[in-house]
Amino acid sequence: MADMITDLPAAAQLYLEGKRLDEVECIISDLPGIARGKAVPASKFERQEYFHLPDSIFFQTITGDWGEAAGDDGFIEKDMILRPDMTTATAAPWTADWTLQVIHDAYDRNNNPVPYSPRNVLKRVVNLYREQGWEPVVAPEMEFFLVARNLDPAHEIKPMMGRSGRPAAARQAYSMTAVDEFGPVIDDIYDFAEAQGFEIDGITQEGGAGQLEINLIHGDPVKLADEVFYFKRLIREAALRHDCYATFMAKPIENEPGSAMHIHHSVLDSSTGKNIFSDAQEGETDAFMYFIAGLQNHMPDALAVIAPYVNSYRRYVKDHAAPINLEWGRDNRTTGIRVPLSKPNSRRVENRIPGMDCNPYLGIAASLACGYLGLMEQKKPKAEFMGDAYDGDGDIPQVLGNALDLFEEATRLHEVLGPDFARVYAIVKRAEYDEFLQVISPWEREHLLMNV
């Protein structure tokens, strides 16, 4: 056991200093981004090189049903071989005993990466960049709501009660007083993040009632996706300690802004470490423009991945802090693609389309895939949009069904993300969408029952 502890990341070693490790949670992300796996005694984990889970975890919808995506072998629930990535070992500080979490990678019986495992999808895209001599860098922003406990799905979601005893207020973006309302929850978020070795760039109040944003330091896409995957659980656990829920739904409350996972992108030359978006004279390069064009040209096809649920499309509402099109602009938060103010060595492109409800591995993979296609195709983007992009036309699908139609036909995107992943994802999401279409909403009962 001592040898295993000394090989752990520094934060995990510090967390266990003077303690006895009791349990290890062996986890992997499914398509929605839910942690699947098993908890094992620490002594058993030290002896095991891998464990098994059935491949059917990747054929499951968010409701627990299954899509018929098993392939030629049929739905026989073959075992995958799940091997730990010990660089991801981190504390689970909310547990009653001393527990670590470790993310695992999925392989088939021939030791090939399972192509529809979300972490493997992201690794595939990152490797395509590296084959070209590029190193992709991302920085995700996480928006979420702290809401009152909701025990009945028939009831609307309401903001949480703040420290003052009043419900969280909307339209208080960047207010420190509003942040103070959630002080006890935020304190636990900081404490949990420190125990897990995560560096938070900042926490701000967003425009929605009880809506917060956490920014992460830029870095390796897989590492950052791991952190977002961990953060979702961390934040939920912190909220539960204070009689509220943390939700990452794209649009949890009517007439409030939605929650995004904005992704900042830059690309480095692997041999020099320099940003390929800036030239020797500190100007914008052709590669910079190609990347923007890739987002414009391929993001509609990828929307079903970065906006994966019917609720996701409720976020794309004019004048509600979410983009309605794929225009691009410099320092313009109304456009779907924004070029933030930055120094030339940190020149980057911000994709403002993804929702916080997406799987972080798949959301980052899809966004990088669109940029990669742009770099390879070497097309120029549309002219920069000047002014308020909400005055322009919407050019992204408005419902999941239309987004799935585009994704299913997007063979260029499939080549980057992986054809097997694309096949499985389309089948599972289509099954989920068909299930939703059988649900009769309160709006329909209220307005159609007696009037049509």
MOFEN-V454600 format. One line per field, one symbol per residue. burial: b if it has 9 or more other C-alpha atoms within 8 Angstrom, else e. A space follows every 10 residues. Layout:
burial: ???
//
This chain:
burial: eeeeeeebbe bbbeebeeee bbbbbbbbbb bbbeebbeeb bbeebeeeee eebbbbbbbb beeeebbbbb eeeebeeebb bbbbbbebbb bbbeeeebbb bbbbbbbbee eebbbbbbbb bbbbbbebbb eebbbbbbbb bbbbbbbbee eeeeeebebb bbbeeeebbb ebbbbeebbe bbbebbebbe ebbbbbbeeb eebbbbbbbb bbbbbbebbb bbebbbbbbe bbebbbbbbb eeebbbbbbb bbeeebbbbb bbbbbbbbbb eeeebbbbbe eeebbebbbb bbbbbbbbbb bbbbbbbbbb bbbbbbbbeb bbbbbbbbbb ebebbbbbbb eeeeeebbbb bbbbbbbbbb bbbbbbbbbb bbbbbeeebe beeebeeebb eeeeeebeeb ebbbebbbeb eebbebbbee bbbbbbbbbb bbbeeeeeee eeebbeebee ee
//
